[in-house]
Amino acid sequence: MSTSNPSLQTGLEDLLGDLKFARRSDDLGRLALLAYCEVRRWARVAGEPALAQHSMDLFNQHPHTNRETFITEVDALIAELTQAGQRVSGNNPLSQ
């Protein structure tokens, strides 16, 4: 999907900022809320069903054995969200 929806891009920037701030602050509750609810919502609006599914699976597929595992998986979700944002904005170098 390649679109230049400004509200979608602004929403992504806000979401990434919130996720990164919660990550730096070590606020696991906020990370969980953002990763499960907000990432999934943004991904659905942006037409990124795989990202929405990954967000849901992060919480529904298996319990996290420890804090580090959860943080590692959230970091991967943040990276995937960043890549999805590049696809949505049309800045994907792989789409050449």
PyMOL commands that set and color helices and strands:
alter all, ss='L'
color gray80, all
select helices_A, chain A and resi 6-25+28-46+49-60+67-89+93-95
alter helices_A, ss='H'
color red, helices_A
deselect
rebuild
show_as cartoon
